[in-house]
Amino acid sequence: MSASALSDAKIVDSWRTNAQAWSAAVRERRIESRELVTDRAIVDAVLSRSPRSVLDLGCGEGWLGRALAERGVQLVGIDAVPDLIARATAAGGGDFRVASYEQLAAGALDFTADVAVCNFSLLGCESVETIFAAVPALLRPHGAFTIQTLHPMVACGERPYQDGWREGSWAGFSSDFTDPAPWYFRTLASWLALFRTHGLRLLELREPLDPRTQKAASVIFIADVPI
C-alpha cells in the first residue's frame, strides 16, 4: 500500500465515500458493540461533567447530539464531511457545521463548551495532534476534553505494540461499505503523552467492558486544563 493511502487525507476521503452507509448503520442500530457498550459509555462520560454545552468533534451523522439534546444539553457538532453534516442537520439535536480539524485550530469556530468530545473520531496522525493543540482554547473554565477510542491493548491484535499507520477494514459491516479508512495506532503511553504535551491533565481513564468477552470495548479519557 502506498504512503498516500496511509494518511489523514485518506481517512476523510473514506468517510466521504461511506457517509450514507455509515448513517444507515448507526440509525438502524446495526453496530453491536455500540448498542451493547460504547454509545452508553460516551454519553455517561460526557454527562459525568454536568455540561450545559458540548462540542462534538468529528460528529458524523449527529447521533450524540440527539442523545444529549434529550437531556437538555446545547451541542455544536463539526465534521469535515458535508454529507454527514447535512444528515445531522436534517435529524436535529444540535448546531452542525462543516469544518476540518485544521480549520478549527485556525479559529473557525466561535464557540466554547463545557465539554469537547471526540467519540471514535481521532483516527489520524497529524490531525489528532492538531485537535489536542486546539482544544484548550475551545473549553470554558473548568471544561473537560473527553475521548473514546479503540483500546490499544485490544486493537493492537497480533501486530507489534508500537505507534504507526495500519490499513483499515470494514470486516463485520455490510457490502454497502467500500474503501476502508486507514488509522494511526497509538500505544497507551503515546495517548497519555499527548495530554502532557498539550498541557492537559488526565482526570479519569475508563475501560468499558464488552459483556460478551469481558474485554475492553474501548478506552475513555477525561481531561481538563489545569488553572
Buried (B, 14 or more C-beta within 10 A) or exposed (E): EEEEBBBBEBBBBBBBBBBEBBBBBBBEEEBEBBEBBBBEBBBEBBBBBEBEBBBBBBBBBBBBBBBBBEEEBBBBBBBBBEBBBBBBBEBEBBEBBBBBBBBBBEEEBEEBBBBBBBBBBBBBBEBBBBBBBBBBEBBBEEBBBBBBBBBBEBBBEEEEEEBEBBEBEBEEBEEEBEBBBBBBBBBBEEBBEBBEEBEBEBBEEBBBBBEEEEEBBBBBBBBBBEE
